[in-house]
Amino acid sequence: MPQDPYSWIESSLATIHKANWYRSVQTIDGRPGATVFLAGKEVINFASNDYLGLAGDPRLIQAAITATEKFGTGSTGSRLISGHRELHRELEQAIASWKQTEDAVVFSSGYLANLGAIAALVGKRDLILSDQYNHSSLKNGAVLSGAEFLEYPHCDLAALKTQLSRQRQHYRRSLIITDSVFSMDGDLCPLPALLEIADEYSCMLLIDEAHSTAVLGKTGAGCVEHFHCTGKTLIQIGTLSKALGSLGGYVAGSATLIDYLRNRAPTWIYTTALSPADTAAALAAIKIVQQEPQHLQQLWRNVNYFKKLIAEQLPHLKLLPTESPILCLQLASAAEALRIGKQLRSQGIFAPAIRPPTVPTSRIRISVMATHESAHIEKLVSVLSEIL
Ligand code: PMP
């Protein structure tokens, strides 16, 4: 009897279970918001990337309905064949104007934007330097590109410089890649120093603004705006699916860069264009963020309120240092993270346990939203005090 070639899958799953790394989906009912229905029970939602609460905003919903009625559900083809609509250009121009770049191009997700841009920018004769805590899409973009891939310890600029001084001259092109806000820690990359290093070693610099778009900077334009680096030459990537409440990704930068990506990024050329509904919803979200700064202001008021309550009531709590609405409670093991996640849930709080291999050490990840009420934040802190 030949051996079953698929039998390894079952034993791999058993290993995942044994390590407490098994993941499963949670079904959310109804519209997204500061509270959601999980298994029929209303819980306070600290698990969402919808930082401004726009994913359930009636104006985004209406924009998606209107675009669907006008243009249909699917965009029917890739942008270069039959999928391009004027709406896509409107969104790209809105992103470029907000980010103060010459142009922008939208992808069908942030993941695809990272994969496609990195694969287009570097190849076998090139070098990528990547922060160790970068998102999976940046790391897999590096794999797809075939370039030599070196990781530097998290935000360790001395180590990055050492690697560059040893390696840079052996490669044709070099690309530094970094998250802006690190998605599972909540801290911020040292952008001004990275720009200086990129300049010194003649490297391109790509920043992933997934968790900072519509979150950081005076107008919400992101980490680049936060650090007053607007106008500097770099490659700005982001997603339309977190604070902008829609779906999709973008790259913003010089007109030449964007023109090049339209000709070389495989995840843009060979995939179906962003749907009319997602495009219109993202466009509506950008307008709201620009015209109604109160959402961004409320988000930061909520983040600061949470930090203040923690400092007063749980001063010994091990929160990772953060400069964003992502606040992580460090825990000793995956089992403990799961236990605390479950206890929170039983008390009406939804905040997920994040475990290896997603992160090196287990934690509870708390995402604050602009639409949380003070009472939501107070309840979280009081439940944490009880449990811990
Ligand atoms: N980059 C980072 C840092 C992310 O956290 C994510 C999503 N988790 C992505 C990229 C991918 O974005 P999208 O969900 O739009 O594919």
Boltz pocket constraint, residues with backbone or C-beta under 6 A from the ligand:
constraints:
  - pocket:
      binder: B
      contacts: [[A, 109], [A, 110], [A, 111], [A, 112], [A, 114], [A, 135], [A, 137], [A, 179], [A, 181], [A, 183], [A, 208], [A, 210], [A, 211], [A, 238], [A, 239], [A, 240], [A, 241], [A, 248], [A, 249]]
      max_distance: 6.0
